[in-house]
Amino acid sequence: MAGLSLSDLNLDYNGIYVLFLTIVAFLIPVVLVFPPVPPQTSDALLQTHSKAGVRRSKSNLRDQSSPAHLPRDGRPPTVQSLVIYPVKSCRGIELERSRVLPAGLEFDRVFMFAQLKSPFPVAVDATDAEKDVHRWEFVTQRQFPRLATVKVDLWLPDEVKQRKQSLEPTREAFLILRFPWRDLGWRGVLQVLGAKLTRGRAAQPEKEILLPVDFPSRQEIEGKGYTYEDVRIWKETMNALNMEKELPNELRLYLGVSNKLGLFRVDPAQLREVYRCAPNKTEAGCQPVTGFQDAYPLHIINLPSLQDFSSQVPKDEDLQELDVLRFRPNIILSGAKAYDEETWKQVRFKPGDSGLHNDARFHVSCRTVRCKMPNVDQVDGVRHPVEPDKSLRALRAVDEGAPLNGCLGMQLTPLFEANAAAEDHTSWIGVGMAVEVEKRGKHVYIKQ
Ligand SMILES: *[C@@H]1O[C@H](CO)[C@@H](O)[C@H](O)[C@H]1NC(C)=O
């Protein structure tokens, strides 16, 4: 039985072609069931958790430039949309309702990226102590606009799913960060193929990072090698938990960060106390605090103000419309007169059409003084060279406390009942709530 060759099998070219077709036809279902890419972490989470937030197709901001948001007689302003940004400077999550805590909306800005900066240059004969001087400094889209394209999903435990699968119930919530990434060579080709097979033709391969939402226990901190370090945010320094061990090096390459990149988790026991324009402890019901927000717990934008401003911003090919999300608001209002919010000092949110049964009260602390970040397109992470920064400075330098800066939107501090217990320092806010202005007055910004 020696020398069996192809010619002995009597296969002509037609035969080989048919054989080839048979193999391919057999492989197609195999590839569909077992795609040539390992399952993503989010595929596993889907079994026990549900993704929080409003689907893009159901977004309450779809018609944000419509005149329907202009004020109408006899109708109070209402909450049009709510947005949280669990990772500072990354993509936000639109919500229908949210819990309000002293430090702002629940899950807002719990993580933040930072880069390790050393003083440069260091003298050759400097002491080791001097050479070791380094400082973690927060990074935002101002330096690394690609942060805007890092998507963030919040996965909350789903009791129904867990019960169906008779799994040990877990109360743990997770964040998944996703950024576009493909490896070099054939591996990258497979990743592109896998993405398209599993998520549709337009899908691009992504890399995922899984993060626990709850603040880690002492054992977890030790076990995972997380460290407490000081990190600078604007002109303040916070002590927070560095979880950089969770970051793949690919993220640094994708963002274009040449320094060491850190990922900080805010420590709920070490929030920053807010003074300046904020109410004092007695007025607010508790000492105003904030986590990784820029300066105050919440930020609110009124759509008619944005529409008025936007109508005066020169548009070009790279800036066709000014999406409200460029301004990174938490609360987006409809139906207040343009810039009326700049005369508000205290507001009460009432149930309205929200389906909620509680009021939520806020101190309107000051105007939001803008940096250049609104120049970054929040969809593709591309920075416009001049607008809207130029128009903000030209048209919106309206606060005598910050005469050289443009302002748009207001900073809010939540108000709670005096003498309430710490666990009662909470309320709910939802889309459809109606806004009643309780106090009006003048705002003068106090610089940091
Ligand atoms: C808080 O502010 C109120 C009103 O401005 C003032 O009457 C009160 O004395 C202040 N309380 C403290 C503790 O500073």
The ligand as a MOL file (V3000), in Angstrom:
LIG
                    3D

  0  0  0     0  0            999 V3000
M  V30 BEGIN CTAB
M  V30 COUNTS 14 14 0 0 0
M  V30 BEGIN ATOM
M  V30 1 C -23.6080 79.7690 57.0440 0
M  V30 2 O -24.1850 80.7590 56.2200 0
M  V30 3 C -25.2790 81.4310 56.8170 0
M  V30 4 C -25.9160 82.3160 55.7670 0
M  V30 5 O -24.9510 82.9990 55.0070 0
M  V30 6 C -24.7910 82.2080 58.0200 0
M  V30 7 O -25.8650 82.8930 58.6550 0
M  V30 8 C -24.1550 81.2310 59.0060 0
M  V30 9 O -23.5630 81.9470 60.0730 0
M  V30 10 C -23.0880 80.3810 58.3160 0
M  V30 11 N -22.6990 79.3310 59.2100 0
M  V30 12 C -21.4360 79.0220 59.4640 0
M  V30 13 C -21.1980 77.8870 60.3870 0
M  V30 14 O -20.5230 79.6180 58.9370 0
M  V30 END ATOM
M  V30 BEGIN BOND
M  V30 1 1 1 2
M  V30 2 1 1 10
M  V30 3 1 2 3
M  V30 4 1 3 4
M  V30 5 1 3 6
M  V30 6 1 4 5
M  V30 7 1 6 7
M  V30 8 1 6 8
M  V30 9 1 8 9
M  V30 10 1 8 10
M  V30 11 1 10 11
M  V30 12 1 11 12
M  V30 13 1 12 13
M  V30 14 2 12 14
M  V30 END BOND
M  V30 END CTAB
M  END
